Amino acid sequence: MNFQDQSIFEFTEEIASKSPTPGGGAVGSIVAAMGAALVEMVASLTIGKKDYEDCQGEMERVLSEASYRRKRLLLLADLDASAFDEVMNAMKLPKDTEEQKKIRTEKLQEALKRASETPYELAREISKICPLAEFVNKYGNKNALSDAKSASWLLKASFEIAVSNVEINLKLIKDEKFVSKIRESLNVMKGMVDRCFSDSIDSKS
């Protein structure tokens, strides 16, 4: 799959279809990419403008990193759909004999781990972008403040989507050490994202 080459209409048509992919994870990635794009826009509208000279260097860094993260997020949309397809393929494996059941279980567990790692990566990317959104909310062009806040809302929603998609897979994974490690890391990221979100929305720049 390559959602990057689709129009918005084509992408939403696929979401609305009977096919389970693209689903919530892919949508979350695209929405987060839109949030990153808004961060870029606000940064671009700030760079070179009078009254914002003090933050030019940092604003340029924010613009560059947000652009990098946005492109990674678009790739994650494709990876999310592929990971889910792997789970579905593993579930279709035969289970008539004990050996088949064993192979099916192993393949399914491997696929579930990959399916949880993709939305986990989405959450990680968002945790990297949220401080950028916080910065443009505080120091960006005040005429684009609503756009900066829109970026924060989109990123917050996408993070919750990512967490939900991780959790639905973790519940089926038997490797307790893997599950514990992912959940612990997610909790750390959630704390950071929540703080950035609160600071961004409360900003009066």
C-alpha positions in Angstrom: 0.0 0.0 0.0 1.1 3.6 -0.6 -1.3 6.0 0.9 1.0 9.0 0.1 0.0 8.8 -3.6 -3.7 8.8 -2.9 -6.0 11.8 -3.0 -7.8 12.6 0.2 -11.0 11.4 -1.4 -9.4 8.0 -2.4 -8.0 7.5 1.1 -11.3 8.2 2.8 -13.1 6.0 0.4 -10.8 3.1 1.4 -11.4 3.8 5.0 -15.1 3.7 4.5 -15.0 0.4 2.6 -15.5 -3.1 4.1 -11.7 -3.6 4.1 -10.2 -3.5 7.6 -7.3 -1.6 6.2 -6.6 1.3 6.3 -7.9 1.5 9.8 -7.4 3.6 12.9 -3.7 3.2 13.0 -3.2 4.5 9.5 -5.7 7.3 10.1 -3.8 8.3 13.2 -0.5 8.5 11.3 -2.1 10.7 8.6 -3.7 13.0 11.1 -0.4 13.3 13.0 1.3 14.1 9.7 -1.3 16.9 9.3 -0.5 18.2 12.8 3.2 18.2 11.9 2.5 20.0 8.7 0.6 22.8 10.6 3.7 23.1 12.9 5.7 23.6 9.7 3.3 26.2 8.4 3.3 28.3 11.6 7.1 28.1 11.7 7.3 29.2 8.1 5.0 32.1 8.8 7.2 33.2 11.7 10.7 33.0 10.1 11.8 36.3 8.7 9.0 38.2 10.3 9.4 41.4 12.3 9.0 41.1 16.1 10.1 37.4 16.0 13.9 37.9 15.5 14.8 36.4 18.9 13.5 32.9 17.9 14.6 32.7 14.3 17.3 30.1 14.8 15.1 27.8 16.9 12.1 28.3 14.6 14.2 27.1 11.6 15.2 24.0 13.6 11.5 23.4 14.4 10.6 23.7 10.7 13.3 21.2 9.7 12.5 18.6 12.3 8.7 18.9 11.8 9.2 18.3 8.1 11.4 15.2 8.8 8.8 13.8 11.3 5.9 14.4 8.9 7.5 12.3 6.2 8.1 9.5 8.7 4.5 9.6 9.8 3.3 9.1 6.3 5.4 6.0 6.0 3.9 4.6 9.2 0.5 4.7 7.7 1.5 2.2 5.1 3.4 0.1 7.7 0.4 0.0 10.0 -1.8 -1.4 7.3 0.8 -4.0 6.3 1.3 -5.1 10.0 -2.5 -5.7 10.4 -2.6 -7.7 7.2 0.2 -9.9 8.7 -2.0 -10.6 11.7 -5.0 -11.5 9.5 -2.8 -13.8 7.4 -1.5 -15.6 10.6 -5.0 -16.1 11.9 -5.9 -17.8 8.6 -3.2 -20.4 9.0 -4.4 -24.0 9.4 -4.9 -25.4 12.9 -6.0 -29.0 12.3 -3.0 -30.7 13.9 -1.0 -29.9 17.0 2.0 -28.9 14.8 -0.1 -26.6 12.8 -1.5 -25.0 15.9 2.0 -24.5 17.3 3.1 -22.8 14.0 0.0 -20.7 13.8 0.5 -19.5 17.4 4.1 -18.6 16.8 3.3 -16.7 13.6 0.4 -15.0 15.2 2.5 -13.9 18.2 5.2 -12.5 15.9 2.6 -10.7 13.9 0.9 -9.2 16.9 4.2 -7.8 18.2 4.9 -6.1 14.8 1.3 -4.8 14.8 1.9 -3.3 18.3 5.3 -1.9 17.3 3.9 0.2 14.5 1.5 2.3 16.5 4.1 2.4 19.2 6.4 4.1 16.7 3.5 6.4 15.9 3.3 7.4 19.6 7.1 7.9 19.7 7.0 10.1 16.7 4.2 12.2 18.1 6.1 12.6 21.4 9.0 14.1 19.4 6.7 16.5 17.5 4.7 17.7 20.5 7.5 19.9 21.9 7.7 21.5 18.4 4.0 22.2 18.5 4.4 23.7 22.0 7.2 25.9 20.7 5.2 27.4 17.8 2.2 27.9 20.2 4.4 29.9 22.5 6.7 31.8 20.1 5.1 31.5 16.6 3.4 34.2 14.6 0.4 35.2 16.7 -1.7 35.5 13.5 -1.4 31.8 13.1 -2.1 30.9 16.8 -5.3 29.0 15.9 -3.3 26.9 13.4 -0.7 26.1 16.1 -3.4 25.0 18.5 -5.0 22.9 15.8 -1.7 21.1 15.4 -1.6 20.3 19.1 -5.2 19.0 19.1 -4.5 16.8 16.1 -1.3 15.4 17.7 -3.1 14.7 21.0 -5.9 12.8 19.2 -3.3 10.9 17.2 -1.4 9.9 20.3 -4.6 8.5 21.9 -5.2 6.6 18.7 -1.7 5.2 18.8 -2.1 4.1 22.4 -5.4 2.4 21.7 -3.9 0.5 18.8 -1.0 -0.7 20.8 -3.2 -1.8 23.7 -5.5 -3.9 21.6 -2.6 -5.9 20.4 -0.8 -6.1 23.7 -3.8 -7.8 25.2 -3.2 -10.8 22.9 0.6 -11.0 23.3 1.8 -13.7 25.7 5.4 -12.3 26.1 4.9 -10.5 29.4 8.3 -8.9 29.3 7.6 -7.4 25.9 4.2 -6.1 27.0 5.6 -4.6 30.2 8.4 -2.8 28.4 6.0 -1.3 25.8 3.5 -0.2 28.4 6.2 1.4 30.6 7.6 3.3 27.7 4.1 4.4 26.6 3.4 5.8 30.0 6.5 7.9 29.9 5.6 9.3 26.5 2.0 9.9 27.6 3.2 12.1 30.5 5.4 14.1 28.2 2.6 14.5 25.5 0.1 15.5 28.1 2.4 18.2 29.5 3.2 19.6 26.1 -0.5 19.6 25.1 -1.6 21.4 28.2 1.1 24.0 27.8 0.3 24.5 24.1 -3.5 24.9 24.6 -2.9 27.3 27.5 -0.5 29.4 25.5 -1.7 33.0 24.8 1.1 33.9 22.3 
